[in-house]
Amino acid sequence: MDAFLKDQIINSIKYIPTNIIKSFFIKQSSEETKAIRKKLGFIRGACHVTKDYEQIKNANIEWIRTDIPYPFDAQGNIRPEYIAKKEECRVYRENGLKVMAITAIPSHCIDLGVDSRTPEGRKKLCEAARFTVEDLQGCIDGIQVANEMGMPHAKY
């Protein structure tokens, strides 16, 4: 079995007993979750979906989640991969789906000269995050910052 998959299974299973017990005794959501549901409803979504928009909507899926590449190359120019993903997000919205954008995991930015373990790298990540949020307005409906940071593939 692939080590990554094995790690996922083990880390998921170890929390099941605790979560079952908590859900029995704590029958309410956090105030933050209640506010999100009140504003947006219950989010039904899928990650890394195809471009069969009607099939997605017919499955009662309202949101898609997609990884947004780090926007800049090592020279500070906007990367073609970022521009293509922005267009993809715009088309999803144009076809009636809401988009949850996931920012680049910091470990994926090392090859672009951005190391979040340094003050300069953290500064660049903050600048890129600000740029991404502002630039994707009208193309996305929400943003998730550096999803799954504790996962093995996200570590340096």
C-alpha positions in Angstrom: 0.0 0.0 0.0 1.2 3.5 -0.9 2.7 5.2 2.2 0.7 8.3 1.6 -2.6 6.4 1.4 -1.7 4.4 4.5 -1.0 7.6 6.4 -4.4 9.1 5.3 -6.3 6.0 6.5 -4.5 5.8 9.9 -4.9 9.5 10.6 -8.6 9.4 9.6 -9.5 6.3 11.6 -7.8 7.4 14.8 -10.3 10.3 15.2 -13.5 8.3 14.5 -14.1 7.2 18.1 -13.6 10.7 19.5 -15.8 12.3 16.9 -18.6 9.8 17.4 -18.5 10.4 21.2 -18.4 14.2 20.7 -21.3 14.1 18.2 -23.4 12.2 20.7 -22.9 14.7 23.5 -22.3 17.9 21.6 -25.3 18.3 19.2 -24.7 21.8 18.0 -22.3 23.4 15.6 -20.0 26.2 16.4 -21.3 29.8 16.1 -19.0 30.3 13.1 -20.4 27.2 11.4 -24.0 28.4 12.1 -23.2 31.8 10.7 -21.7 30.3 7.5 -24.8 28.0 7.1 -27.1 30.9 7.6 -25.3 33.1 5.1 -24.5 30.4 2.5 -26.6 27.4 3.3 -25.1 24.0 3.7 -22.2 23.7 1.3 -22.4 20.7 -1.0 -19.3 20.5 -3.1 -16.7 18.4 -4.8 -13.0 18.7 -5.5 -11.2 18.4 -8.8 -14.3 17.9 -10.9 -14.7 17.5 -14.6 -16.1 20.3 -16.8 -19.4 18.5 -17.3 -21.3 21.4 -15.6 -24.8 20.0 -16.1 -23.8 16.6 -14.6 -22.3 18.4 -11.6 -25.4 20.5 -11.0 -27.7 17.5 -11.6 -25.8 15.7 -8.8 -27.0 18.6 -6.5 -23.4 19.9 -6.2 -23.3 23.7 -5.8 -19.6 24.3 -5.1 -16.4 23.1 -6.6 -13.0 23.3 -4.9 -9.9 23.9 -7.0 -6.2 24.4 -6.3 -5.0 27.9 -7.3 -1.3 27.8 -8.4 1.1 30.3 -6.9 0.6 33.3 -9.1 4.2 34.5 -9.7 7.3 33.0 -11.2 10.7 33.5 -9.7 11.0 36.9 -11.5 7.7 38.1 -10.2 5.7 37.7 -13.5 2.2 36.2 -13.4 2.4 32.6 -14.3 0.4 31.1 -17.3 -0.8 28.3 -15.0 -2.4 31.0 -12.7 -4.0 32.8 -15.6 -5.5 29.5 -17.0 -6.9 28.6 -13.5 -8.4 32.0 -13.1 -10.2 31.5 -16.5 -11.3 28.0 -15.4 -12.9 29.5 -12.2 -14.6 32.2 -14.2 -16.2 29.5 -16.5 -17.4 27.4 -13.6 -19.2 30.5 -12.2 -20.5 31.3 -15.6 -22.0 27.8 -15.6 -23.8 28.3 -12.3 -21.3 26.8 -9.9 -19.7 28.4 -6.9 -16.0 28.2 -6.6 -13.9 27.6 -3.4 -10.3 28.5 -4.3 -7.5 26.8 -2.4 -4.2 28.8 -2.3 -0.9 27.2 -3.0 0.7 25.0 -0.3 3.9 26.8 0.8 6.0 23.7 0.1 4.9 23.9 -3.5 6.4 27.4 -3.8 10.0 26.5 -3.1 10.9 26.0 -6.7 9.6 29.5 -7.4 12.0 31.1 -4.9 9.5 31.4 -2.0 10.4 29.6 1.2 7.8 30.3 4.0 10.3 29.4 6.6 12.1 32.7 6.0 10.9 36.2 6.7 11.3 37.2 3.0 9.4 34.0 1.9 6.5 34.8 4.4 6.4 38.3 3.0 6.1 37.0 -0.6 3.4 34.6 0.4 1.4 37.4 2.1 1.8 39.5 -1.1 0.7 36.6 -3.3 -2.3 35.9 -1.0 -3.4 39.6 -1.2 -2.9 39.6 -5.0 -4.9 36.3 -5.4 -7.8 37.5 -3.3 -8.1 40.8 -5.1 -7.4 39.4 -8.6 -9.9 36.5 -8.3 -12.8 38.7 -7.2 -15.7 37.9 -9.5 -14.2 34.5 -10.4 -14.5 32.8 -7.0 -16.9 32.7 -4.1 -14.6 31.7 -1.2 -11.0 31.0 -0.5 -9.3 28.3 1.6 -5.8 29.2 2.6 -3.2 26.4 2.1 -5.4 23.4 2.6 -4.2 20.4 4.5 -0.9 21.9 5.8 -0.2 18.9 8.0 -0.4 16.3 5.3 2.8 14.5 4.2 2.7 16.0 0.7 2.6 19.5 2.1 5.6 19.2 4.3 9.1 20.3 3.2 
